[in-house]
Amino acid sequence: MLTHPAHARHTLIEVADLHQDPLPPPVRAHVRPLRAVLDWARDYLCRPHPELGRTGNVCPYAQGSLDRDAFYLTVAPGRAHPADELDRLLIHHRDWLLDLSRHRGGAAQFTTILIVFPDLAAADVPEVVDLTQERLKARFVGHGLMLGEFHAGPPAKGGLWNPDFAALRCPVPLLAIRHMVPTDFPFLRDDPDHVRAYLARFADQIPPHLRETVRRTVDQLGLAPAPVGGAGAR
């Protein structure tokens, strides 16, 4: 378990903490939803799915995070989550993830924090999870990070390869923070600032199957031409 160096009340739960005997107090208080999220990550995110529309795991990122012990969870208990408090909580964990990443060497890109909301009623989820993701997304993308929403609703966003696939379904509501990767362009293409942030990091690493989409998007948004592809592309 990690404790924030400047804010002792903020902790991050590591996967190993869920298997301790006895369980650490922060885990013991919420062990069922935390284990449900971990099982979901292992059994859903880290496996193929027949409705996904492509080969490979549902999330290409999660297994690498788990394998490198870079997968962290934290709990935001209760139903009352005012927007200003949520914003501070999310920005705090954004900055903490960036700080942790600086000290992880080759595992930096896999650092992930899941903020779990175990006590929300179904009626609470759109405001606490969906609207928070929408409101704060730009404040993460500008730092090279993605902020994703997951819940049992599920979120009204289909998969990239199969729009009928509810890719963001999760048994416990949560917001996930992770590093942006070259394949994230379809999540960013509708906002000029997001596209600029993507190109600033990945202009020479754009996967071949996305290069034409990136070119068209740059033209449609009236952005300055940017190199697409290059020696580092994959």
PEZI-V605152 format. One line per field, one symbol per residue. ss: DSSP state (H for helix, E for strand, - for the rest). phi: phi as a letter, one per 20 degrees, with the letter a starting at -180 (. if undefined). A space follows every 10 residues. Layout:
BEGIN
ss = ???
phi = ???
END
This chain:
BEGIN
ss = -EE------- EEEEHHHHH- ----HHHH-- HHHHHHHHHH HHHHH----- ---------- -HHHHHH--- EEEEE----- --HHHHHHHH HHHHHHHHHH HH--HHHHHH -EEEEE---- -HHHHHHHHH HHHHHHHHHH H---EEEEEE E--------- --------E- ---EEEEEE- -HHHHHH--- -HHHHHHHHH HH-----HHH HHHHHHHHHH ---------- ----
phi = .ddffdcffe cdeegfffdf cfffgffgfc ffffffffff ffedfecfcf efnbenfgdf effffffeld ddcbddfnee cggfffgfff fgfgffffff ffddlfegfe fccdeddfdf egfefgffdf fffffdgffd gfdmcdcddb aegegeceff ebfeeefefb fcfbdddbff cgeeggedfe cgffffffff dcgdcfggfd ffffgffgff emefgcfcno fefb
END
